[in-house]
Amino acid sequence: MSDETFEALLQRRGVLIERIVSHGHVTPHDHPYQQPHDEWVMLLSGAARLLVEGEPERSLAPGDHMLIPGGARHWVTFTAPDEPTRWLAVHLLGAAG
Amino acid sequence: MSDETFEALLQRRGVLIERIVSHGHVTPHDHPYQQPHDEWVMLLSGAARLLVEGEPERSLAPGDHMLIPGGARHWVTFTAPDEPTRWLAVHLLGAAG
């Protein structure tokens, strides 16, 4: 499996935009993602499912987007095994809650 | 020609994320875009060319991205006539210059 890559596209005061490329990667159940700030994500290509604690699991197709609230544990539960899945993530560093 | 559409996807203090869908639209030469804040754009689908004053014209394919500095006049000089061109724009409202 190829590595999952994280590429910072823009860093400004209060905002970090990054592109993430996944190849079938999922988040281990006992190691969720969790960050103090709100994070907005859009799926650019491929396919994925995302689970945010306390919310229904979401299937994401290209163009779909959602907000991951600061502090919420979340897991990528699926990315396409046969094509790259590209995400755009906008970290709202000054806008938690 | 279909209308060009602007859809706000997220508004937070200091950040506005919007999706723009163009169908062959270009910016009239005598009516450039110009805003006081930095604006980061990524092409999501389709094809476009963007001219920022003082810089070489850029051709954009899906996944290409660039920063439009606050205050700079700019023009979309081409969008694909035969398919929708989708842009993601992140307006950095507190981060000009």
N, CA and C atoms of all chains as a GROMACS GRO file, in nm:
protein
  582
    1MET      N    1   0.085  -0.119   0.000
    1MET     CA    2   0.000   0.000   0.000
    1MET      C    3   0.089   0.125   0.000
    2SER      N    4   0.055   0.225  -0.082
    2SER     CA    5   0.132   0.348  -0.082
    2SER      C    6   0.112   0.422   0.050
    3ASP      N    7   0.208   0.505   0.083
    3ASP     CA    8   0.191   0.588   0.203
    3ASP      C    9   0.077   0.686   0.184
    4GLU      N   10   0.017   0.723   0.295
    4GLU     CA   11  -0.079   0.833   0.294
    4GLU      C   12   0.004   0.962   0.303
    5THR      N   13  -0.028   1.060   0.216
    5THR     CA   14   0.054   1.181   0.213
    5THR      C   15  -0.027   1.303   0.254
    6PHE      N   16   0.040   1.396   0.321
    6PHE     CA   17  -0.017   1.522   0.366
    6PHE      C   18   0.069   1.634   0.309
    7GLU      N   19   0.007   1.726   0.236
    7GLU     CA   20   0.081   1.834   0.170
    7GLU      C   21   0.017   1.967   0.208
    8ALA      N   22   0.093   2.053   0.274
    8ALA     CA   23   0.041   2.186   0.308
    8ALA      C   24   0.039   2.272   0.182
    9LEU      N   25  -0.078   2.324   0.147
    9LEU     CA   26  -0.092   2.405   0.026
    9LEU      C   27  -0.086   2.554   0.060
   10LEU      N   28  -0.133   2.590   0.176
   10LEU     CA   29  -0.130   2.732   0.216
   10LEU      C   30  -0.134   2.740   0.367
   11GLN      N   31  -0.051   2.825   0.422
   11GLN     CA   32  -0.055   2.850   0.567
   11GLN      C   33  -0.066   3.000   0.588
   12ARG      N   34  -0.169   3.037   0.659
   12ARG     CA   35  -0.190   3.178   0.691
   12ARG      C   36  -0.227   3.184   0.838
   13ARG      N   37  -0.220   3.303   0.895
   13ARG     CA   38  -0.264   3.316   1.033
   13ARG      C   39  -0.406   3.264   1.047
   14GLY      N   40  -0.423   3.160   1.126
   14GLY     CA   41  -0.557   3.108   1.153
   14GLY      C   42  -0.609   3.005   1.056
   15VAL      N   43  -0.538   2.983   0.944
   15VAL     CA   44  -0.588   2.890   0.843
   15VAL      C   45  -0.473   2.806   0.788
   16LEU      N   46  -0.493   2.676   0.783
   16LEU     CA   47  -0.400   2.586   0.714
   16LEU      C   48  -0.482   2.505   0.615
   17ILE      N   49  -0.442   2.508   0.488
   17ILE     CA   50  -0.508   2.428   0.385
   17ILE      C   51  -0.413   2.317   0.346
   18GLU      N   52  -0.459   2.193   0.352
   18GLU     CA   53  -0.373   2.082   0.312
   18GLU      C   54  -0.449   1.985   0.223
   19ARG      N   55  -0.370   1.914   0.143
   19ARG     CA   56  -0.424   1.808   0.058
   19ARG      C   57  -0.373   1.675   0.112
   20ILE      N   58  -0.464   1.582   0.129
   20ILE     CA   59  -0.432   1.449   0.181
   20ILE      C   60  -0.465   1.349   0.072
   21VAL      N   61  -0.373   1.257   0.046
   21VAL     CA   62  -0.397   1.152  -0.053
   21VAL      C   63  -0.389   1.018   0.018
   22SER      N   64  -0.500   0.943   0.014
   22SER     CA   65  -0.511   0.813   0.080
   22SER      C   66  -0.525   0.704  -0.025
   23HIS      N   67  -0.476   0.586   0.009
   23HIS     CA   68  -0.486   0.469  -0.081
   23HIS      C   69  -0.539   0.352   0.002
   24GLY      N   70  -0.668   0.352   0.028
   24GLY     CA   71  -0.724   0.243   0.105
   24GLY      C   72  -0.702   0.256   0.256
   25HIS      N   73  -0.642   0.366   0.298
   25HIS     CA   74  -0.615   0.383   0.440
   25HIS      C   75  -0.743   0.403   0.521
   26VAL      N   76  -0.743   0.350   0.642
   26VAL     CA   77  -0.848   0.379   0.739
   26VAL      C   78  -0.780   0.414   0.871
   27THR      N   79  -0.858   0.474   0.960
   27THR     CA   80  -0.806   0.514   1.090
   27THR      C   81  -0.826   0.400   1.190
   28PRO      N   82  -0.720   0.356   1.257
   28PRO     CA   83  -0.740   0.251   1.358
   28PRO      C   84  -0.842   0.295   1.463
   29HIS      N   85  -0.928   0.200   1.502
   29HIS     CA   86  -1.038   0.236   1.593
   29HIS      C   87  -0.986   0.296   1.724
   30ASP      N   88  -0.872   0.248   1.770
   30ASP     CA   89  -0.821   0.295   1.900
   30ASP      C   90  -0.726   0.414   1.885
   31HIS      N   91  -0.713   0.467   1.763
   31HIS     CA   92  -0.631   0.588   1.743
   31HIS      C   93  -0.707   0.690   1.659
   32PRO      N   94  -0.819   0.740   1.709
   32PRO     CA   95  -0.897   0.836   1.630
   32PRO      C   96  -0.818   0.966   1.608
   33TYR      N   97  -0.858   1.036   1.503
   33TYR     CA   98  -0.812   1.175   1.488
   33TYR      C   99  -0.888   1.262   1.587
   34GLN      N  100  -0.822   1.363   1.637
   34GLN     CA  101  -0.888   1.459   1.725
   34GLN      C  102  -0.801   1.585   1.728
   35GLN      N  103  -0.858   1.699   1.697
   35GLN     CA  104  -0.780   1.823   1.704
   35GLN      C  105  -0.867   1.931   1.770
   36PRO      N  106  -0.803   2.028   1.833
   36PRO     CA  107  -0.882   2.125   1.910
   36PRO      C  108  -0.964   2.220   1.823
   37HIS      N  109  -0.926   2.236   1.696
   37HIS     CA  110  -0.990   2.337   1.610
   37HIS      C  111  -1.088   2.271   1.513
   38ASP      N  112  -1.182   2.350   1.464
   38ASP     CA  113  -1.273   2.304   1.358
   38ASP      C  114  -1.192   2.274   1.231
   39GLU      N  115  -1.234   2.170   1.160
   39GLU     CA  116  -1.168   2.132   1.035
   39GLU      C  117  -1.277   2.106   0.932
   40TRP      N  118  -1.265   2.172   0.818
   40TRP     CA  119  -1.360   2.153   0.707
   40TRP      C  120  -1.293   2.068   0.601
   41VAL      N  121  -1.362   1.965   0.554
   41VAL     CA  122  -1.301   1.879   0.452
   41VAL      C  123  -1.394   1.865   0.332
   42MET      N  124  -1.332   1.853   0.215
   42MET     CA  125  -1.405   1.822   0.092
   42MET      C  126  -1.334   1.705   0.025
   43LEU      N  127  -1.410   1.608  -0.024
   43LEU     CA  128  -1.351   1.500  -0.102
   43LEU      C  129  -1.330   1.550  -0.245
   44LEU      N  130  -1.206   1.540  -0.295
   44LEU     CA  131  -1.174   1.586  -0.430
   44LEU      C  132  -1.185   1.474  -0.533
   45SER      N  133  -1.144   1.354  -0.496
   45SER     CA  134  -1.154   1.240  -0.588
   45SER      C  135  -1.153   1.113  -0.506
   46GLY      N  136  -1.195   1.003  -0.568
   46GLY     CA  137  -1.201   0.875  -0.497
   46GLY      C  138  -1.331   0.860  -0.421
   47ALA      N  139  -1.325   0.788  -0.310
   47ALA     CA  140  -1.444   0.763  -0.230
   47ALA      C  141  -1.399   0.738  -0.087
   48ALA      N  142  -1.484   0.776   0.009
   48ALA     CA  143  -1.446   0.761   0.150
   48ALA      C  144  -1.570   0.755   0.237
   49ARG      N  145  -1.551   0.705   0.357
   49ARG     CA  146  -1.652   0.717   0.463
   49ARG      C  147  -1.585   0.777   0.585
   50LEU      N  148  -1.660   0.862   0.654
   50LEU     CA  149  -1.606   0.933   0.769
   50LEU      C  150  -1.706   0.922   0.884
   51LEU      N  151  -1.654   0.888   0.999
   51LEU     CA  152  -1.736   0.876   1.119
   51LEU      C  153  -1.689   0.980   1.221
   52VAL      N  154  -1.779   1.068   1.260
   52VAL     CA  155  -1.753   1.165   1.366
   52VAL      C  156  -1.834   1.121   1.486
   53GLU      N  157  -1.771   1.116   1.604
   53GLU     CA  158  -1.841   1.061   1.720
   53GLU      C  159  -1.969   1.139   1.746
   54GLY      N  160  -2.075   1.065   1.770
   54GLY     CA  161  -2.204   1.126   1.798
   54GLY      C  162  -2.286   1.158   1.674
   55GLU      N  163  -2.231   1.129   1.554
   55GLU     CA  164  -2.304   1.156   1.430
   55GLU      C  165  -2.315   1.027   1.349
   56PRO      N  166  -2.410   1.019   1.256
   56PRO     CA  167  -2.416   0.902   1.168
   56PRO      C  168  -2.292   0.900   1.077
   57GLU      N  169  -2.247   0.781   1.042
   57GLU     CA  170  -2.136   0.768   0.948
   57GLU      C  171  -2.177   0.828   0.814
   58ARG      N  172  -2.082   0.896   0.748
   58ARG     CA  173  -2.112   0.962   0.621
   58ARG      C  174  -2.031   0.901   0.508
   59SER      N  175  -2.096   0.870   0.396
   59SER     CA  176  -2.025   0.832   0.273
   59SER      C  177  -2.000   0.958   0.192
   60LEU      N  178  -1.878   0.972   0.143
   60LEU     CA  179  -1.841   1.094   0.072
   60LEU      C  180  -1.800   1.062  -0.071
   61ALA      N  181  -1.858   1.134  -0.166
   61ALA     CA  182  -1.821   1.128  -0.307
   61ALA      C  183  -1.752   1.260  -0.343
   62PRO      N  184  -1.684   1.266  -0.455
   62PRO     CA  185  -1.618   1.392  -0.492
   62PRO      C  186  -1.715   1.510  -0.490
   63GLY      N  187  -1.673   1.618  -0.428
   63GLY     CA  188  -1.756   1.737  -0.413
   63GLY      C  189  -1.829   1.742  -0.281
   64ASP      N  190  -1.844   1.628  -0.212
   64ASP     CA  191  -1.909   1.629  -0.081
   64ASP      C  192  -1.815   1.693   0.022
   65HIS      N  193  -1.874   1.759   0.119
   65HIS     CA  194  -1.794   1.831   0.218
   65HIS      C  195  -1.864   1.827   0.352
   66MET      N  196  -1.787   1.841   0.458
   66MET     CA  197  -1.846   1.843   0.592
   66MET      C  198  -1.752   1.912   0.690
   67LEU      N  199  -1.808   1.955   0.801
   67LEU     CA  200  -1.731   2.019   0.907
   67LEU      C  201  -1.710   1.919   1.020
   68ILE      N  202  -1.585   1.906   1.063
   68ILE     CA  203  -1.552   1.822   1.178
   68ILE      C  204  -1.528   1.916   1.296
   69PRO      N  205  -1.619   1.916   1.394
   69PRO     CA  206  -1.606   2.014   1.502
   69PRO      C  207  -1.479   1.991   1.584
   70GLY      N  208  -1.422   2.102   1.631
   70GLY     CA  209  -1.307   2.091   1.719
   70GLY      C  210  -1.336   2.002   1.838
   71GLY      N  211  -1.243   1.916   1.873
   71GLY     CA  212  -1.256   1.829   1.989
   71GLY      C  213  -1.323   1.695   1.961
   72ALA      N  214  -1.390   1.684   1.846
   72ALA     CA  215  -1.465   1.560   1.817
   72ALA      C  216  -1.370   1.452   1.765
   73ARG      N  217  -1.376   1.336   1.826
   73ARG     CA  218  -1.298   1.224   1.772
   73ARG      C  219  -1.361   1.179   1.641
   74HIS      N  220  -1.275   1.143   1.546
   74HIS     CA  221  -1.329   1.101   1.416
   74HIS      C  222  -1.236   1.000   1.352
   75TRP      N  223  -1.296   0.920   1.264
   75TRP     CA  224  -1.227   0.810   1.199
   75TRP      C  225  -1.262   0.809   1.051
   76VAL      N  226  -1.161   0.790   0.966
   76VAL     CA  227  -1.186   0.753   0.827
   76VAL      C  228  -1.206   0.602   0.828
   77THR      N  229  -1.328   0.557   0.795
   77THR     CA  230  -1.359   0.414   0.805
   77THR      C  231  -1.345   0.342   0.671
   78PHE      N  232  -1.326   0.418   0.563
   78PHE     CA  233  -1.307   0.358   0.430
   78PHE      C  234  -1.246   0.461   0.338
   79THR      N  235  -1.146   0.418   0.257
   79THR     CA  236  -1.109   0.493   0.136
   79THR      C  237  -1.093   0.390   0.025
   80ALA      N  238  -1.118   0.433  -0.097
   80ALA     CA  239  -1.118   0.341  -0.212
   80ALA      C  240  -0.985   0.267  -0.219
   81PRO      N  241  -0.989   0.134  -0.236
   81PRO     CA  242  -0.864   0.058  -0.242
   81PRO      C  243  -0.796   0.064  -0.378
   82ASP      N  244  -0.872   0.100  -0.483
   82ASP     CA  245  -0.824   0.084  -0.620
   82ASP      C  246  -0.796   0.215  -0.692
   83GLU      N  247  -0.805   0.327  -0.622
   83GLU     CA  248  -0.774   0.457  -0.681
   83GLU      C  249  -0.736   0.551  -0.568
   84PRO      N  250  -0.658   0.656  -0.597
   84PRO     CA  251  -0.625   0.752  -0.490
   84PRO      C  252  -0.750   0.827  -0.444
   85THR      N  253  -0.761   0.847  -0.316
   85THR     CA  254  -0.865   0.932  -0.260
   85THR      C  255  -0.800   1.062  -0.213
   86ARG      N  256  -0.842   1.172  -0.274
   86ARG     CA  257  -0.782   1.302  -0.242
   86ARG      C  258  -0.881   1.385  -0.160
   87TRP      N  259  -0.832   1.439  -0.051
   87TRP     CA  260  -0.910   1.526   0.037
   87TRP      C  261  -0.849   1.665   0.036
   88LEU      N  262  -0.935   1.764   0.048
   88LEU     CA  263  -0.888   1.897   0.083
   88LEU      C  264  -0.934   1.924   0.226
   89ALA      N  265  -0.842   1.965   0.311
   89ALA     CA  266  -0.876   1.996   0.450
   89ALA      C  267  -0.840   2.141   0.478
   90VAL      N  268  -0.937   2.215   0.531
   90VAL     CA  269  -0.913   2.354   0.572
   90VAL      C  270  -0.923   2.358   0.724
   91HIS      N  271  -0.809   2.374   0.788
   91HIS     CA  272  -0.803   2.381   0.934
   91HIS      C  273  -0.829   2.525   0.978
   92LEU      N  274  -0.933   2.541   1.059
   92LEU     CA  275  -0.974   2.675   1.104
   92LEU      C  276  -0.917   2.696   1.243
   93LEU      N  277  -0.790   2.736   1.244
   93LEU     CA  278  -0.712   2.729   1.368
   93LEU      C  279  -0.761   2.824   1.474
   94GLY      N  280  -0.826   2.931   1.432
   94GLY     CA  281  -0.872   3.027   1.531
   94GLY      C  282  -1.021   3.021   1.556
   95ALA      N  283  -1.086   2.911   1.513
   95ALA     CA  284  -1.233   2.912   1.510
   95ALA      C  285  -1.291   2.785   1.572
   96ALA      N  286  -1.238   2.738   1.682
   96ALA     CA  287  -1.296   2.618   1.744
   96ALA      C  288  -1.431   2.649   1.805
   97GLY      N  289  -1.514   2.546   1.810
   97GLY     CA  290  -1.641   2.555   1.880
   97GLY      C  291  -1.750   2.621   1.800
   98MET      N  292  -2.644   3.014  -2.240
   98MET     CA  293  -2.542   2.981  -2.142
   98MET      C  294  -2.604   2.979  -2.003
   99SER      N  295  -2.572   2.877  -1.924
   99SER     CA  296  -2.623   2.872  -1.786
   99SER      C  297  -2.564   2.987  -1.705
  100ASP      N  298  -2.634   3.021  -1.599
  100ASP     CA  299  -2.579   3.123  -1.510
  100ASP      C  300  -2.455   3.070  -1.439
  101GLU      N  301  -2.367   3.163  -1.404
  101GLU     CA  302  -2.256   3.131  -1.316
  101GLU      C  303  -2.310   3.134  -1.173
  102THR      N  304  -2.281   3.030  -1.094
  102THR     CA  305  -2.339   3.022  -0.959
  102THR      C  306  -2.231   3.031  -0.853
  103PHE      N  307  -2.266   3.093  -0.741
  103PHE     CA  308  -2.178   3.108  -0.625
  103PHE      C  309  -2.253   3.051  -0.505
  104GLU      N  310  -2.193   2.955  -0.436
  104GLU     CA  311  -2.258   2.887  -0.323
  104GLU      C  312  -2.164   2.893  -0.202
  105ALA      N  313  -2.208   2.957  -0.096
  105ALA     CA  314  -2.128   2.962   0.026
  105ALA      C  315  -2.136   2.826   0.095
  106LEU      N  316  -2.022   2.762   0.118
  106LEU     CA  317  -2.019   2.630   0.181
  106LEU      C  318  -1.991   2.641   0.330
  107LEU      N  319  -1.915   2.742   0.369
  107LEU     CA  320  -1.884   2.760   0.511
  107LEU      C  321  -1.848   2.906   0.535
  108GLN      N  322  -1.903   2.961   0.642
  108GLN     CA  323  -1.864   3.097   0.681
  108GLN      C  324  -1.823   3.094   0.826
  109ARG      N  325  -1.703   3.139   0.851
  109ARG     CA  326  -1.651   3.145   0.987
  109ARG      C  327  -1.584   3.281   1.003
  110ARG      N  328  -1.558   3.320   1.124
  110ARG     CA  329  -1.488   3.445   1.144
  110ARG      C  330  -1.355   3.440   1.066
  111GLY      N  331  -1.339   3.530   0.971
  111GLY     CA  332  -1.214   3.538   0.898
  111GLY      C  333  -1.204   3.450   0.775
  112VAL      N  334  -1.298   3.359   0.755
  112VAL     CA  335  -1.287   3.265   0.643
  112VAL      C  336  -1.424   3.244   0.579
  113LEU      N  337  -1.430   3.255   0.447
  113LEU     CA  338  -1.549   3.218   0.371
  113LEU      C  339  -1.505   3.119   0.263
  114ILE      N  340  -1.569   3.002   0.262
  114ILE     CA  341  -1.541   2.902   0.159
  114ILE      C  342  -1.660   2.898   0.066
  115GLU      N  343  -1.636   2.914  -0.064
  115GLU     CA  344  -1.746   2.908  -0.158
  115GLU      C  345  -1.709   2.823  -0.279
  116ARG      N  346  -1.815   2.769  -0.341
  116ARG     CA  347  -1.798   2.694  -0.466
  116ARG      C  348  -1.860   2.775  -0.577
  117ILE      N  349  -1.785   2.789  -0.684
  117ILE     CA  350  -1.830   2.865  -0.800
  117ILE      C  351  -1.837   2.768  -0.918
  118VAL      N  352  -1.948   2.773  -0.992
  118VAL     CA  353  -1.963   2.688  -1.110
  118VAL      C  354  -1.980   2.779  -1.231
  119SER      N  355  -1.888   2.765  -1.326
  119SER     CA  356  -1.886   2.848  -1.446
  119SER      C  357  -1.914   2.760  -1.568
  120HIS      N  358  -1.975   2.820  -1.670
  120HIS     CA  359  -2.004   2.748  -1.795
  120HIS      C  360  -1.957   2.836  -1.910
  121GLY      N  361  -1.828   2.838  -1.934
  121GLY     CA  362  -1.777   2.921  -2.043
  121GLY      C  363  -1.766   3.068  -2.008
  122HIS      N  364  -1.793   3.103  -1.883
  122HIS     CA  365  -1.789   3.244  -1.845
  122HIS      C  366  -1.645   3.297  -1.844
  123VAL      N  367  -1.630   3.422  -1.882
  123VAL     CA  368  -1.504   3.493  -1.864
  123VAL      C  369  -1.535   3.628  -1.801
  124THR      N  370  -1.433   3.693  -1.748
  124THR     CA  371  -1.449   3.823  -1.683
  124THR      C  372  -1.430   3.934  -1.787
  125PRO      N  373  -1.526   4.024  -1.800
  125PRO     CA  374  -1.506   4.135  -1.895
  125PRO      C  375  -1.377   4.212  -1.862
  126HIS      N  376  -1.304   4.248  -1.967
  126HIS     CA  377  -1.174   4.312  -1.944
  126HIS      C  378  -1.185   4.440  -1.861
  127ASP      N  379  -1.294   4.513  -1.881
  127ASP     CA  380  -1.308   4.640  -1.810
  127ASP      C  381  -1.382   4.625  -1.676
  128HIS      N  382  -1.409   4.500  -1.633
  128HIS     CA  383  -1.471   4.477  -1.502
  128HIS      C  384  -1.398   4.365  -1.428
  129PRO      N  385  -1.270   4.388  -1.396
  129PRO     CA  386  -1.194   4.283  -1.327
  129PRO      C  387  -1.251   4.256  -1.188
  130TYR      N  388  -1.222   4.135  -1.139
  130TYR     CA  389  -1.245   4.107  -0.998
  130TYR      C  390  -1.136   4.178  -0.917
  131GLN      N  391  -1.172   4.224  -0.799
  131GLN     CA  392  -1.072   4.284  -0.708
  131GLN      C  393  -1.133   4.284  -0.570
  132GLN      N  394  -1.064   4.225  -0.474
  132GLN     CA  395  -1.115   4.228  -0.337
  132GLN      C  396  -0.997   4.260  -0.242
  133PRO      N  397  -1.030   4.318  -0.127
  133PRO     CA  398  -0.921   4.363  -0.039
  133PRO      C  399  -0.843   4.251   0.026
  134HIS      N  400  -0.902   4.132   0.037
  134HIS     CA  401  -0.840   4.022   0.111
  134HIS      C  402  -0.778   3.919   0.016
  135ASP      N  403  -0.682   3.842   0.068
  135ASP     CA  404  -0.626   3.730  -0.008
  135ASP      C  405  -0.734   3.626  -0.035
  136GLU      N  406  -0.728   3.567  -0.152
  136GLU     CA  407  -0.823   3.463  -0.190
  136GLU      C  408  -0.744   3.347  -0.250
  137TRP      N  409  -0.768   3.228  -0.196
  137TRP     CA  410  -0.702   3.108  -0.247
  137TRP      C  411  -0.804   3.029  -0.327
  138VAL      N  412  -0.766   2.986  -0.446
  138VAL     CA  413  -0.860   2.911  -0.530
  138VAL      C  414  -0.797   2.780  -0.574
  139MET      N  415  -0.884   2.678  -0.587
  139MET     CA  416  -0.844   2.550  -0.647
  139MET      C  417  -0.947   2.515  -0.754
  140LEU      N  418  -0.900   2.467  -0.869
  140LEU     CA  419  -0.993   2.418  -0.969
  140LEU      C  420  -1.033   2.276  -0.933
  141LEU      N  421  -1.164   2.251  -0.924
  141LEU     CA  422  -1.215   2.118  -0.888
  141LEU      C  423  -1.245   2.033  -1.010
  142SER      N  424  -1.298   2.093  -1.115
  142SER     CA  425  -1.327   2.019  -1.238
  142SER      C  426  -1.335   2.119  -1.352
  143GLY      N  427  -1.325   2.068  -1.475
  143GLY     CA  428  -1.329   2.156  -1.591
  143GLY      C  429  -1.191   2.208  -1.624
  144ALA      N  430  -1.186   2.327  -1.680
  144ALA     CA  431  -1.060   2.389  -1.720
  144ALA      C  432  -1.079   2.539  -1.720
  145ALA      N  433  -0.971   2.612  -1.687
  145ALA     CA  434  -0.982   2.758  -1.680
  145ALA      C  435  -0.845   2.822  -1.701
  146ARG      N  436  -0.849   2.949  -1.732
  146ARG     CA  437  -0.728   3.030  -1.730
  146ARG      C  438  -0.757   3.152  -1.643
  147LEU      N  439  -0.656   3.194  -1.568
  147LEU     CA  440  -0.672   3.304  -1.474
  147LEU      C  441  -0.554   3.400  -1.493
  148LEU      N  442  -0.587   3.527  -1.503
  148LEU     CA  443  -0.485   3.630  -1.518
  148LEU      C  444  -0.491   3.721  -1.396
  149VAL      N  445  -0.380   3.730  -1.323
  149VAL     CA  446  -0.366   3.824  -1.211
  149VAL      C  447  -0.271   3.933  -1.257
  150GLU      N  448  -0.308   4.059  -1.237
  150GLU     CA  449  -0.226   4.167  -1.293
  150GLU      C  450  -0.084   4.158  -1.239
  151GLY      N  451   0.011   4.174  -1.330
  151GLY     CA  452   0.151   4.168  -1.292
  151GLY      C  453   0.210   4.029  -1.292
  152GLU      N  454   0.128   3.926  -1.324
  152GLU     CA  455   0.177   3.789  -1.326
  152GLU      C  456   0.148   3.728  -1.463
  153PRO      N  457   0.220   3.621  -1.500
  153PRO     CA  458   0.186   3.552  -1.625
  153PRO      C  459   0.049   3.486  -1.612
  154GLU      N  460  -0.025   3.478  -1.722
  154GLU     CA  461  -0.153   3.408  -1.723
  154GLU      C  462  -0.130   3.262  -1.688
  155ARG      N  463  -0.223   3.204  -1.610
  155ARG     CA  464  -0.208   3.065  -1.566
  155ARG      C  465  -0.321   2.978  -1.622
  156SER      N  466  -0.284   2.864  -1.678
  156SER     CA  467  -0.384   2.763  -1.714
  156SER      C  468  -0.403   2.670  -1.596
  157LEU      N  469  -0.527   2.642  -1.561
  157LEU     CA  470  -0.558   2.561  -1.444
  157LEU      C  471  -0.632   2.434  -1.484
  158ALA      N  472  -0.582   2.321  -1.437
  158ALA     CA  473  -0.648   2.192  -1.451
  158ALA      C  474  -0.697   2.150  -1.313
  159PRO      N  475  -0.786   2.051  -1.306
  159PRO     CA  476  -0.835   2.008  -1.173
  159PRO      C  477  -0.719   1.975  -1.078
  160GLY      N  478  -0.728   2.027  -0.957
  160GLY     CA  479  -0.624   2.009  -0.857
  160GLY      C  480  -0.524   2.123  -0.852
  161ASP      N  481  -0.519   2.205  -0.959
  161ASP     CA  482  -0.429   2.320  -0.956
  161ASP      C  483  -0.488   2.428  -0.864
  162HIS      N  484  -0.398   2.501  -0.800
  162HIS     CA  485  -0.443   2.601  -0.703
  162HIS      C  486  -0.349   2.720  -0.706
  163MET      N  487  -0.399   2.834  -0.663
  163MET     CA  488  -0.314   2.954  -0.658
  163MET      C  489  -0.373   3.055  -0.561
  164LEU      N  490  -0.288   3.148  -0.520
  164LEU     CA  491  -0.329   3.255  -0.430
  164LEU      C  492  -0.344   3.383  -0.509
  165ILE      N  493  -0.458   3.448  -0.492
  165ILE     CA  494  -0.481   3.578  -0.554
  165ILE      C  495  -0.463   3.682  -0.444
  166PRO      N  496  -0.356   3.761  -0.452
  166PRO     CA  497  -0.328   3.855  -0.342
  166PRO      C  498  -0.438   3.960  -0.329
  167GLY      N  499  -0.464   4.001  -0.206
  167GLY     CA  500  -0.558   4.108  -0.182
  167GLY      C  501  -0.522   4.233  -0.260
  168GLY      N  502  -0.620   4.295  -0.322
  168GLY     CA  503  -0.598   4.419  -0.396
  168GLY      C  504  -0.564   4.400  -0.542
  169ALA      N  505  -0.525   4.278  -0.580
  169ALA     CA  506  -0.481   4.254  -0.719
  169ALA      C  507  -0.601   4.237  -0.811
  170ARG      N  508  -0.603   4.313  -0.918
  170ARG     CA  509  -0.709   4.293  -1.017
  170ARG      C  510  -0.684   4.160  -1.088
  171HIS      N  511  -0.794   4.087  -1.116
  171HIS     CA  512  -0.776   3.958  -1.183
  171HIS      C  513  -0.897   3.927  -1.269
  172TRP      N  514  -0.870   3.842  -1.368
  172TRP     CA  515  -0.970   3.808  -1.469
  172TRP      C  516  -0.967   3.658  -1.496
  173VAL      N  517  -1.084   3.597  -1.502
  173VAL     CA  518  -1.095   3.463  -1.559
  173VAL      C  519  -1.102   3.483  -1.709
  174THR      N  520  -1.001   3.434  -1.781
  174THR     CA  521  -0.994   3.461  -1.926
  174THR      C  522  -1.047   3.344  -2.008
  175PHE      N  523  -1.072   3.230  -1.942
  175PHE     CA  524  -1.128   3.115  -2.013
  175PHE      C  525  -1.188   3.019  -1.911
  176THR      N  526  -1.308   2.966  -1.941
  176THR     CA  527  -1.355   2.844  -1.875
  176THR      C  528  -1.412   2.754  -1.984
  177ALA      N  529  -1.404   2.624  -1.961
  177ALA     CA  530  -1.444   2.527  -2.064
  177ALA      C  531  -1.587   2.554  -2.109
  178PRO      N  532  -1.610   2.556  -2.242
  178PRO     CA  533  -1.746   2.583  -2.291
  178PRO      C  534  -1.837   2.461  -2.287
  179ASP      N  535  -1.780   2.342  -2.278
  179ASP     CA  536  -1.856   2.218  -2.300
  179ASP      C  537  -1.874   2.134  -2.175
  180GLU      N  538  -1.831   2.185  -2.061
  180GLU     CA  539  -1.850   2.113  -1.934
  180GLU      C  540  -1.847   2.217  -1.823
  181PRO      N  541  -1.910   2.186  -1.706
  181PRO     CA  542  -1.904   2.281  -1.595
  181PRO      C  543  -1.761   2.292  -1.542
  182THR      N  544  -1.720   2.413  -1.510
  182THR     CA  545  -1.592   2.436  -1.442
  182THR      C  546  -1.624   2.474  -1.298
  183ARG      N  547  -1.576   2.391  -1.204
  183ARG     CA  548  -1.604   2.414  -1.062
  183ARG      C  549  -1.478   2.463  -0.993
  184TRP      N  550  -1.493   2.569  -0.918
  184TRP     CA  551  -1.385   2.628  -0.840
  184TRP      C  552  -1.418   2.618  -0.692
  185LEU      N  553  -1.317   2.600  -0.612
  185LEU     CA  554  -1.331   2.622  -0.469
  185LEU      C  555  -1.252   2.748  -0.436
  186ALA      N  556  -1.316   2.842  -0.368
  186ALA     CA  557  -1.250   2.966  -0.329
  186ALA      C  558  -1.252   2.976  -0.177
  187VAL      N  559  -1.136   3.000  -0.120
  187VAL     CA  560  -1.125   3.023   0.024
  187VAL      C  561  -1.085   3.169   0.042
  188HIS      N  562  -1.178   3.249   0.092
  188HIS     CA  563  -1.152   3.391   0.115
  188HIS      C  564  -1.093   3.408   0.254
  189LEU      N  565  -0.973   3.465   0.260
  189LEU     CA  566  -0.900   3.481   0.386
  189LEU      C  567  -0.924   3.624   0.434
  190LEU      N  568  -1.037   3.642   0.499
  190LEU     CA  569  -1.090   3.778   0.520
  190LEU      C  570  -1.002   3.859   0.616
  191GLY      N  571  -0.932   3.791   0.702
  191GLY     CA  572  -0.848   3.865   0.796
  191GLY      C  573  -0.701   3.863   0.762
  192ALA      N  574  -0.667   3.824   0.639
  192ALA     CA  575  -0.525   3.795   0.610
  192ALA      C  576  -0.477   3.861   0.482
  193ALA      N  577  -0.514   3.985   0.458
  193ALA     CA  578  -0.467   4.054   0.337
  193ALA      C  579  -0.320   4.085   0.349
  194GLY      N  580  -0.258   4.093   0.232
  194GLY     CA  581  -0.118   4.140   0.225
  194GLY      C  582  -0.017   4.032   0.259
   0.00000   0.00000   0.00000
